[in-house]
Amino acid sequence: MTVKTFSQGVFLPHYKEFSEKKSITTIPLPKEVVIPLHQHTGAPCRALVKPGDEVKAGQRIGESDAFVSAYVHASVDGKVTAVEPRPYFTGTNVESVVIEVDAKQGKPAWQERDTSKLSIDEIRAAIKDAGIVGMGGAAFPTHVKLSPPKPIDAFIVNACECEPFLTCDHRMMLEMTDMLLEGARLAQKAVSAPKLIFGVETNKPDAIQALNSKIAGEAGVELVALDVKYPQGSEKQLIKAVLDREVPPGKLPFDVGVVVQNVATCIAVYEACRYGKPSIERVLTVTGDGAAKPQNVLVKMGTPIGHIIEQCGGFKGEAGKVIMGGPMTGWAQSRLDTSIVKGSSGILLFSPAMVAETEHKACVRCGKCVDHCPMFLYPNYISTYAETGRFDLADEWGAMDCFECGVCVYVCPSNRPIVQFVREAKKQIAAARAARN
């Protein structure tokens, strides 16, 4: 079996043994869910409900007229108690719909249909109506991504799950194989791509076997085994490894004839097209050396992370840090009433021993961040310019091409928070460009 990969990047400890053998379970509902109206790339939604309204699971409660946006739905039956700014996982406050959960949940009446008869426009419409976004973390509206302005010849399913600790996609590949395959075929049809490719890292041999057993002999469908390397699951690195195509700086995958979606997104596409089911729940991993009972759980959107942690046995010993997402690209949490959203792939609980020193020093010009950057950037220059407020120079050195994988931070001997500097630079650069326009 030929194993492919990309240049640069790093080899990380996996830490997947905590939860990779744990089957997906469902946790009890919380007393309250808090559903942000802006949990996607693009325009925020406006609320369609007000305090006192009764809502049903799957009911649309937020929408926008903008093309790049994603509808938001109630994840439970219940009563709206507030529409107000609430804490968001990035540390800001986002306008949210607060729902008191009804103890007696009804059974949603999804309408089953034959997906083989759906046209391209019907597939895209079903996805838009369901409010699906990229569930690997980027949260880009899926109906937009599946409406590319250029011809597409390859649809790639990102089944790498390259971040340490996370195993939810792995479990879905094993437990929802048929749903994944059908969702991938529907997305492939939506972009009229003649080729369907699954990219899977070799540390998931059981998933490779499960997929290969289903696609063997199927024309136009293949599985590519990938080296266990970070960030193999990033779109541009995945496309390079699988097809040996380079996405130029400032360009997108469709510019080289490719569309990429991850495992959870493909399964959501299947559910939207087959049943008309909106994006109201997702599988995520609760894990880490500080987790009492690491596991993969199916939870409703808007569930507070504190409730999820409690249902998974709580902390094992003293809590050091809580991260929403993966250890490389996730966000540290200062409170446990923050809710999970469509792009939340994990909740990591770390003991104090796993928490790195936070004090950083000046750049020592070692060049390790340059040697390992998968985008061939100069994170040392970009971060130094951002740190000193010279955002125009950070822009010249390619700050906007950084996708914040965190490799530079991982290899930095001075423990510099390079990604934080880059995020600030991007914000300032975007504001300056908007002012010029």
KAGIDA-V220432 format. One record per residue. N is the residue number from 1. RES is the residue in three letters. PSI is psi as a letter, one per 20 degrees, with the letter a starting at -180 (999 if undefined). D_LAST is the distance of its C-alpha to the last C-alpha in Angstrom with 2 decimals. Layout:
N,RES,PSI,D_LAST / N,RES,PSI,D_LAST
//
This chain:
1,MET,p,51.56 / 2,THR,p,48.78 / 3,VAL,p,46.24 / 4,LYS,r,42.74 / 5,THR,a,39.97 / 6,PHE,r,37.00 / 7,SER,q,36.68 / 8,GLN,b,36.00 / 9,GLY,a,35.89 / 10,VAL,q,38.79 / 11,PHE,o,41.99 / 12,LEU,q,42.12 / 13,PRO,q,45.07 / 14,HIS,g,44.98 / 15,TYR,k,46.36 / 16,LYS,i,46.50 / 17,GLU,i,50.23 / 18,PHE,h,49.70 / 19,SER,i,48.65 / 20,GLU,h,48.70 / 21,LYS,j,52.12 / 22,LYS,o,51.35 / 23,SER,q,51.10 / 24,ILE,p,48.46 / 25,THR,r,49.71 / 26,THR,p,48.52 / 27,ILE,q,48.46 / 28,PRO,q,49.41 / 29,LEU,q,46.80 / 30,PRO,r,45.62 / 31,LYS,h,46.27 / 32,GLU,q,42.59 / 33,VAL,q,39.41 / 34,VAL,o,35.90 / 35,ILE,o,33.33 / 36,PRO,q,29.64 / 37,LEU,j,27.37 / 38,HIS,n,24.61 / 39,GLN,k,26.41 / 40,HIS,r,24.19 / 41,THR,p,20.88 / 42,GLY,a,18.48 / 43,ALA,p,18.57 / 44,PRO,q,21.48 / 45,CYS,q,24.43 / 46,ARG,q,25.88 / 47,ALA,p,29.56 / 48,LEU,j,32.09 / 49,VAL,r,34.99 / 50,LYS,r,36.15 / 51,PRO,p,38.81 / 52,GLY,i,42.25 / 53,ASP,q,41.27 / 54,GLU,p,43.36 / 55,VAL,q,41.52 / 56,LYS,q,42.83 / 57,ALA,p,41.83 / 58,GLY,i,39.35 / 59,GLN,p,38.18 / 60,ARG,p,34.46 / 61,ILE,i,33.28 / 62,GLY,p,29.50 / 63,GLU,r,27.13 / 64,SER,q,23.61 / 65,ASP,i,22.56 / 66,ALA,q,19.66 / 67,PHE,g,20.66 / 68,VAL,n,19.79 / 69,SER,r,22.10 / 70,ALA,p,25.86 / 71,TYR,q,28.53 / 72,VAL,p,30.60 / 73,HIS,q,34.37 / 74,ALA,p,37.27 / 75,SER,i,39.18 / 76,VAL,r,42.42 / 77,ASP,p,44.51 / 78,GLY,a,44.32 / 79,LYS,p,43.23 / 80,VAL,p,39.82 / 81,THR,i,40.37 / 82,ALA,q,36.85 / 83,VAL,o,33.19 / 84,GLU,r,31.51 / 85,PRO,p,29.51 / 86,ARG,q,31.65 / 87,PRO,p,31.50 / 88,TYR,q,29.57 / 89,PHE,i,30.53 / 90,THR,i,27.50 / 91,GLY,i,28.73 / 92,THR,a,26.42 / 93,ASN,p,27.47 / 94,VAL,p,26.44 / 95,GLU,p,27.48 / 96,SER,q,30.67 / 97,VAL,p,33.63 / 98,VAL,p,36.91 / 99,ILE,p,39.95 / 100,GLU,p,43.58 / 101,VAL,p,45.22 / 102,ASP,p,48.21 / 103,ALA,h,51.20 / 104,LYS,n,52.28 / 105,GLN,p,49.62 / 106,GLY,r,50.09 / 107,LYS,o,49.92 / 108,PRO,p,46.74 / 109,ALA,m,47.68 / 110,TRP,q,45.56 / 111,GLN,o,46.26 / 112,GLU,q,47.35 / 113,ARG,r,46.59 / 114,ASP,o,47.26 / 115,THR,h,44.15 / 116,SER,i,45.60 / 117,LYS,i,45.12 / 118,LEU,p,41.44 / 119,SER,r,39.14 / 120,ILE,g,35.77 / 121,ASP,h,34.05 / 122,GLU,h,36.50 / 123,ILE,g,35.84 / 124,ARG,h,32.07 / 125,ALA,g,32.71 / 126,ALA,h,35.19 / 127,ILE,g,32.79 / 128,LYS,g,30.01 / 129,ASP,h,32.63 / 130,ALA,i,33.82 / 131,GLY,k,30.47 / 132,ILE,p,30.98 / 133,VAL,r,28.56 / 134,GLY,o,29.18 / 135,MET,j,32.00 / 136,GLY,i,32.10 / 137,GLY,h,29.47 / 138,ALA,h,26.04 / 139,ALA,k,26.29 / 140,PHE,p,24.05 / 141,PRO,p,25.09 / 142,THR,h,27.93 / 143,HIS,h,27.76 / 144,VAL,g,24.28 / 145,LYS,h,25.61 / 146,LEU,j,28.64 / 147,SER,l,26.71 / 148,PRO,q,25.50 / 149,PRO,i,24.01 / 150,LYS,q,26.44 / 151,PRO,q,30.24 / 152,ILE,p,31.59 / 153,ASP,i,34.96 / 154,ALA,p,35.39 / 155,PHE,p,34.91 / 156,ILE,p,35.56 / 157,VAL,o,36.79 / 158,ASN,n,35.88 / 159,ALA,k,39.24 / 160,CYS,g,39.02 / 161,GLU,m,38.56 / 162,CYS,i,38.30 / 163,GLU,q,37.72 / 164,PRO,q,40.98 / 165,PHE,g,42.71 / 166,LEU,p,40.97 / 167,THR,j,43.36 / 168,CYS,g,42.23 / 169,ASP,h,41.03 / 170,HIS,g,44.28 / 171,ARG,h,46.33 / 172,MET,h,44.51 / 173,MET,h,45.23 / 174,LEU,h,48.88 / 175,GLU,i,49.26 / 176,MET,k,46.89 / 177,THR,g,47.28 / 178,ASP,h,47.78 / 179,MET,g,44.83 / 180,LEU,g,42.60 / 181,LEU,g,43.88 / 182,GLU,g,43.51 / 183,GLY,h,39.98 / 184,ALA,g,39.04 / 185,ARG,h,40.68 / 186,LEU,g,38.81 / 187,ALA,h,35.42 / 188,GLN,g,36.61 / 189,LYS,h,37.53 / 190,ALA,h,34.16 / 191,VAL,j,32.49 / 192,SER,l,35.56 / 193,ALA,p,36.13 / 194,PRO,h,39.63 / 195,LYS,p,39.85 / 196,LEU,p,39.91 / 197,ILE,p,40.11 / 198,PHE,p,40.85 / 199,GLY,o,39.99 / 200,VAL,p,42.31 / 201,GLU,q,43.15 / 202,THR,i,46.85 / 203,ASN,j,47.46 / 204,LYS,m,47.63 / 205,PRO,h,50.66 / 206,ASP,h,51.71 / 207,ALA,h,48.34 / 208,ILE,g,48.55 / 209,GLN,g,52.05 / 210,ALA,g,51.12 / 211,LEU,g,48.34 / 212,ASN,h,50.39 / 213,SER,h,53.31 / 214,LYS,h,51.23 / 215,ILE,i,49.43 / 216,ALA,p,52.33 / 217,GLY,i,52.87 / 218,GLU,p,49.87 / 219,ALA,p,48.34 / 220,GLY,j,44.72 / 221,VAL,p,44.61 / 222,GLU,r,45.03 / 223,LEU,p,44.76 / 224,VAL,p,43.57 / 225,ALA,p,44.96 / 226,LEU,q,42.60 / 227,ASP,q,43.43 / 228,VAL,n,43.05 / 229,LYS,q,40.17 / 230,TYR,p,36.97 / 231,PRO,m,34.20 / 232,GLN,h,35.87 / 233,GLY,i,34.28 / 234,SER,q,30.67 / 235,GLU,g,29.41 / 236,LYS,h,28.82 / 237,GLN,h,32.09 / 238,LEU,g,33.97 / 239,ILE,g,32.92 / 240,LYS,g,33.99 / 241,ALA,g,37.28 / 242,VAL,g,38.15 / 243,LEU,i,37.02 / 244,ASP,k,36.39 / 245,ARG,p,32.91 / 246,GLU,p,30.01 / 247,VAL,o,26.51 / 248,PRO,q,24.31 / 249,PRO,p,21.62 / 250,GLY,i,18.39 / 251,LYS,r,20.53 / 252,LEU,r,22.37 / 253,PRO,h,26.11 / 254,PHE,i,25.94 / 255,ASP,i,24.85 / 256,VAL,k,28.42 / 257,GLY,k,30.07 / 258,VAL,q,30.53 / 259,VAL,p,29.92 / 260,VAL,p,31.16 / 261,GLN,q,32.29 / 262,ASN,r,34.51 / 263,VAL,g,37.97 / 264,ALA,h,37.30 / 265,THR,g,34.55 / 266,CYS,h,36.97 / 267,ILE,h,39.63 / 268,ALA,h,37.35 / 269,VAL,g,36.60 / 270,TYR,g,40.36 / 271,GLU,h,41.01 / 272,ALA,g,38.34 / 273,CYS,h,39.70 / 274,ARG,g,43.36 / 275,TYR,i,43.57 / 276,GLY,k,40.35 / 277,LYS,p,40.03 / 278,PRO,r,36.71 / 279,SER,n,35.33 / 280,ILE,i,37.41 / 281,GLU,r,39.09 / 282,ARG,r,38.89 / 283,VAL,p,41.10 / 284,LEU,r,40.32 / 285,THR,p,42.34 / 286,VAL,o,43.78 / 287,THR,a,45.14 / 288,GLY,r,45.59 / 289,ASP,i,48.55 / 290,GLY,j,48.19 / 291,ALA,p,48.44 / 292,ALA,g,51.91 / 293,LYS,n,51.69 / 294,PRO,p,48.90 / 295,GLN,r,48.21 / 296,ASN,p,45.88 / 297,VAL,q,45.34 / 298,LEU,p,43.99 / 299,VAL,q,42.22 / 300,LYS,q,40.46 / 301,MET,q,36.74 / 302,GLY,i,36.36 / 303,THR,p,39.56 / 304,PRO,q,39.49 / 305,ILE,h,39.97 / 306,GLY,h,42.88 / 307,HIS,g,44.75 / 308,ILE,g,44.24 / 309,ILE,g,45.47 / 310,GLU,g,48.45 / 311,GLN,i,49.39 / 312,CYS,k,49.34 / 313,GLY,i,51.85 / 314,GLY,a,49.63 / 315,PHE,q,49.42 / 316,LYS,n,52.10 / 317,GLY,b,52.93 / 318,GLU,p,50.47 / 319,ALA,p,46.79 / 320,GLY,g,44.63 / 321,LYS,q,41.21 / 322,VAL,p,39.73 / 323,ILE,p,36.83 / 324,MET,p,35.08 / 325,GLY,b,34.46 / 326,GLY,r,35.80 / 327,PRO,h,36.75 / 328,MET,h,34.09 / 329,THR,j,30.97 / 330,GLY,r,32.20 / 331,TRP,p,31.58 / 332,ALA,q,34.37 / 333,GLN,p,35.38 / 334,SER,i,36.58 / 335,ARG,q,38.06 / 336,LEU,j,39.85 / 337,ASP,j,38.68 / 338,THR,q,35.38 / 339,SER,q,35.51 / 340,ILE,q,35.13 / 341,VAL,a,32.39 / 342,LYS,h,31.98 / 343,GLY,j,30.91 / 344,SER,o,33.71 / 345,SER,i,36.05 / 346,GLY,r,38.25 / 347,ILE,o,39.52 / 348,LEU,p,40.94 / 349,LEU,o,43.57 / 350,PHE,q,44.37 / 351,SER,r,47.34 / 352,PRO,h,46.95 / 353,ALA,h,48.30 / 354,MET,i,45.32 / 355,VAL,p,42.71 / 356,ALA,q,41.48 / 357,GLU,p,41.49 / 358,THR,h,38.27 / 359,GLU,p,38.55 / 360,HIS,r,36.66 / 361,LYS,r,37.27 / 362,ALA,q,35.46 / 363,CYS,p,34.57 / 364,VAL,j,37.78 / 365,ARG,k,36.19 / 366,CYS,h,38.40 / 367,GLY,j,35.88 / 368,LYS,h,36.90 / 369,CYS,h,33.37 / 370,VAL,g,32.53 / 371,ASP,h,35.77 / 372,HIS,i,35.11 / 373,CYS,o,31.35 / 374,PRO,i,31.21 / 375,MET,j,27.78 / 376,PHE,k,29.21 / 377,LEU,a,26.75 / 378,TYR,m,27.72 / 379,PRO,h,27.50 / 380,ASN,g,29.39 / 381,TYR,g,26.76 / 382,ILE,g,23.78 / 383,SER,h,25.62 / 384,THR,g,26.88 / 385,TYR,h,23.52 / 386,ALA,g,22.21 / 387,GLU,h,25.43 / 388,THR,j,25.07 / 389,GLY,j,21.44 / 390,ARG,m,20.25 / 391,PHE,h,17.44 / 392,ASP,h,15.89 / 393,LEU,h,19.31 / 394,ALA,h,19.59 / 395,ASP,g,16.51 / 396,GLU,h,18.27 / 397,TRP,j,21.40 / 398,GLY,k,20.03 / 399,ALA,h,19.56 / 400,MET,i,17.41 / 401,ASP,i,20.38 / 402,CYS,p,22.79 / 403,PHE,j,24.08 / 404,GLU,l,25.98 / 405,CYS,h,29.47 / 406,GLY,j,31.10 / 407,VAL,g,33.29 / 408,CYS,g,32.28 / 409,VAL,h,33.40 / 410,TYR,h,36.60 / 411,VAL,i,37.70 / 412,CYS,o,36.63 / 413,PRO,i,39.85 / 414,SER,j,38.09 / 415,ASN,k,36.91 / 416,ARG,p,33.32 / 417,PRO,m,30.91 / 418,ILE,g,28.50 / 419,VAL,h,26.83 / 420,GLN,g,26.14 / 421,PHE,g,24.50 / 422,VAL,g,22.37 / 423,ARG,g,21.30 / 424,GLU,h,20.23 / 425,ALA,g,18.36 / 426,LYS,g,16.47 / 427,LYS,g,15.59 / 428,GLN,h,14.38 / 429,ILE,g,12.48 / 430,ALA,h,10.69 / 431,ALA,g,9.96 / 432,ALA,h,8.78 / 433,ARG,g,6.35 / 434,ALA,h,5.13 / 435,ALA,h,5.41 / 436,ARG,h,3.78 / 437,ASN,999,0.00
//
